[in-house]
Amino acid sequence: MRSHRSTKRLNEIINKENTLLSKLFHKAEVLQQLDTEISSILPSAMNGKAKVANISRSEIIIHITSAALLTRLRLQQRLLMQKINQRYSWAKIEKVTIKVRPDSIKKADRPIERPHRSEKIAADVTFAAEKCSDPELQKSLSRLARHIRQPD
């Protein structure tokens, strides 16, 4: 069993200046702040579609949802670098890396596309099966017509 002295409280670990966890929390705060500021700099068409993924002293990485928006953002990257360098004294951004990261849609949320079923198509396939002289092809066409009418 541990003694009370060896057990540190979570608050002490987080608030201590030189711990890895406190540095991670600080970087997350900076990224959130940058994300908010960058969204105010960007055109309204990009609201919620661009996200700051990471930043170092000389590079910022931004994720964007589409290639079309990536092109538009490329045109404004110089302005973006200037504003970040003005706002943060520690940043000397020389490079903006933009990556396309589409919004992830869960498979369950995505509507399942069903092929269009037509009674006319099924009737045409049945007619072709009746006129077919090859018994194997006739059997396959009949199964296809049944599948068109009543999919699995």
N, C-alpha and C positions, 0 to 999 in steps of 0.2 A: 504494500500500500504506500502511496506517495504521501509525503509530508505536505503541510500547507505552504511551506516555503518554496517547494519546487513547482507547485502549481501556479501558473501565471493566469491572470484574468485576461480574457480576450481584449478588453478595452486597453489594457496596458500594452499588449503586443501590437495592436493597431496604431496606437498613438505614439509609440516610441519612434523617434526620428530615423534611426538608421536601420530599421528592420526591412527585410525584403517585402513584407506584406504592406508596410506603410508606403514604400516606394510604389508598389503596384496600385494602391488606392490613389496616390497622388497622380500617377500617370493616367488612371481612368478618369479622374476629375478633369485633368487637362484635356484629354481627348473629348470628353463631353462638352467642355467649354468651347473647344475648337469647332466641334460639330455644329454647335448652336451658332457660332459666329460665321462659319462658312456658309451655313444655310441662309443667313441674312445677306451675305455678299452675292450669292448666286441668284440667277433669275428665278422667278416664281414657278416656272415650269419644272424646276429641279427640286422643289421642296419635298422633302421626305424620300428623295431618290438618290441622294448622295450622302455618304457617311465617311467620316474620318476613321480609317482603320488603324493607322499608326503614324507616329511622327518621331523623327530624330533631329539632331541639330541641323542637318543639311537636307533632309528629305521628308516629304509628307506623302503618305499613301492614302488614296481616296478610293472607295468602292462606289460604283455607280450602277444603276439597274439596267441600262441598255447602251448599246454601241452608239446610237444616235445622240444620246445625252453625253457620252464620252467625247464625241467630236465637238459638241458645243462647249464642254468644259475645257477642252484643250485650247480653245480660242481665248479663254479667260484665265489661263494658268499664270501668266505674268502678273496680272492684277492680284490674283490670289496670293502669290509668293510675296509681293510687296506688302500687302495688308498684314499677313502673318508676321513678317519680319519687323514691321512697325509695332505691332501689338506686343510681341514677345521679344524681349531683349536677348534672351538666350538662343533664339532661333536665327539661323542664317540659312534659310531655305534656298537651295539652289536647284532643286529638282522636285517635280511633282509627278508621282507615279499614279496613274489612274487605271483601275482594273474594273472590268465588267463583272458584276456579281448579281445575276437576276434574283428577284424576290423568290424565295423558296415557297412553293405552294405544296401543301401536303396532298398526297394522292387522294385521301378521303375527301378533301375539299374540292378537288377538281371534278367537274362533271364528266361522267363517262360518256364518250361519244359512241352512239350506236349507229351502225350503218343504216342508210335509208332502205327500208324494205318495201317492195312494191308487188302487189298482186299481179300486175301486168307482166312484170319480169318473170315471176314464178310461172305464169301461164305460158309465156313464150318458151321457157326452158322445158316445161312439161310437153308442149307441142313438139319441140325439137327431139325430146326423148322418144315420143311416140313414133316419129318419122325415121328414127335412127335404125340402121340395119345391124349395127354391132351391139350384141347383147351386153357386153361389159360397159360400153359407153352409155347405153340406154339406162342401165342400172345406176351409173354414176350421175347422170343428168336427173334422174328421178329423185335421188337422194338430195341433190343440190336444190331442186325445186321445193322439196319438203323443208329443207333448211331455210330457204328464203321465206317461206310462209311462217314457219315456227322455229325461230332460232333457239339454240340451247339456253 
